[in-house]
Amino acid sequence: MSEHDHFHHVRDYTYFEVPKFLTSPHAFESVDAVPWHTLQALHLHSPSLEQVNEAMEGKIFIPQPFAGTAREPGFLISKFMVLQVVVLLLCLVIFRGLAKRIGSGVPAKGRFWNFWEAIALFIRDEVVRPTIGDHSHDDHGDGHEEHGHQDHGHAAHGHHDHGHGHAAHAHGAHAIAYAHPGDKYLPFVWSCFFYILLCNLLGAVPFLGSATGEINVTGALALTALVTTFIYGAQAMSVKGFFGNLIPETGVPGIAGLALGGMMFVIELLGFFIKHGVLAVRLFANIMGGHTVLGVILGFIAIAAAQSNVIYGMVASGSVLGQVFIGCLELFVAFLQAYVFSFLATIFIAGAIHKH
């Protein structure tokens, strides 16, 4: 690894970094015998065999069956790709298991299942439903459901006079039969939230990493949110209606009104792309920044190693203690950033499907 790359611990590479004693010595007979993608990952220029073997210590390289050759490079599998597959499998295991447990109408039992169910219900009842609102009330502009309407079936438990407007505690057939209009968008918002959350949490596991600390990953998530918002908006208002919704009522008659409306349309359209671009930058910056701070704090230990035992002990103790506190803050940030991304994505969807 290049000595000048101070952020290599939070970057995406084709290997996982682990303590050196967990890896076995590599016995390449020559530098030419080392795979080209391995040399590329090590960032070594014209190295000796000894330098290569030394640089490979403490690294578990990911098999590259599609790497191709140095002249004709193929597809390389990176650490963050592997972690995203792990997140996908975790989501399948957790939520298929949860769906089976509540599918019969019986509440899920156990702290593990209740934990995930509580989070899912929070996103549904406190984010998606209030933000999306009731489609039938667009003319009123309040974006909220009217509690006494039986046609929306919000009295899933038979208490029409209570006016809860939510099926937060409903399970099984009743919860599905009396779904809120906003529930149509729940699968996407849930997917965003839990995918980002689990990616963030993997960063708290030693020797792994957060895929959301890579701008390409967060950019792909933001692009997905943008396309999804457009699709939902076009379904609700047609393609023409979606773009027409970006033109505000100026109240200015004649050519001046048309010119002003045209300028506002360009501004609104640019804003539509910029808002989703901010989703990518916000998530990336918070996750990348948090891990960088952790790396810097622990790096103080290596800097103080050449000092006296007293200074080294003070710096090491302070760095470890600081890492613990920052690590706890990172756990909070993991949940917060997943929430912020999902909440903003829901707001963008609501703006696309309602006339304004």
C-alpha positions, 0 to 999 in steps of 0.5 A: 500500500502506498505510504502516501494514501492516508485514507486507504482504510476507508477506500474500496479495494479487492481485499479485506484488511485483517491482523497480519497473524490471520494471513499466511505468508505468500510464496511467489517465485517472481513478481511476474507470478503475482496477478496483475490486479493484486499488484494494482491493488497494492499500489506498488511501482516496480516493486521487488518480490520482497516488497510484494510479499511484505505488502500482501501481509494482513490482506485477504484478497477476494478471488477474481474469476472475471479479472481478465489480463493486464492488457484486457482487464475484466470485471473486478470484485471489490470489498464493497461489492461483497458487503452489499451482497451480504446486506442483501442476504441479511435483508432477505433472511430478516424480512422473509422471516419476519413476514412469515411470522406476522403473515398469519395474523399473529404478532411476531414474538422475540426481541430480535423480530420485534426490533425489526418490526418496530423500526418498519412500523416507525418508518411506515407510520411516522414517515411514509403515511404522514408524508405521502398523505391521502390522495383524495385530499390533494385539493385541500393541500393538507397531505393528511388522511381524514380520520373518519372515512371508512372507505380507506379502512383506517379503523382496522380494529373496528374503532371508527370513532377513535380516528387513529388513521393508521393500522400501526398495530394491525396484523395479517389480513386486516392490515392488508385490506385496509392499507393506507394510500401511502403504503404503495410506496412502502416497499421502496422506502423500506428497501432504502432504509434497511439497505442503507442501515445495514451497510452503515452498521457493517462499518462498525464491524472490525475489518469490514467497511461501509459501502455507503462510504463510497460515492459511487454506491451513494450515487447509485442509490440517489439515481435509483431514488430519482428514477423511482420518483419520476416513475411514481410521479408519471404513474400518478399524473402522467409524464406530461403532468409530472413535468407540468407540475414543475411549472408554478402558477406565476400569476403574470399574464402574457409573454412575460408570464410564459417567460417567467414560467419557462425560467421557473421550469428550468430552475425546478427541473435543475432542483429536481436533479440537485436534490437527489444529488445531495442525497448521494453527497450527504450520505457519503460525506457523513459515513466517510467522514465518520470513519476518517475521524476514527482512523485519525484518532487511532493513528495518534497511537502510531505517531506516539509510538516513538515517544516515551512510554508515558506519552505513548500511554497517555496518547494510546489511552486517550485515543482508545477512549475517544474511539469508543465514544466516536464509535457510539456516535457512529452507531447513531449516525448509521441510523440517522443517515438511513432515516434522513435518506428515506425521509427525503426520498419520501418527500420527493415522491410526495412532491411528485405525486401531488399537484402543487 
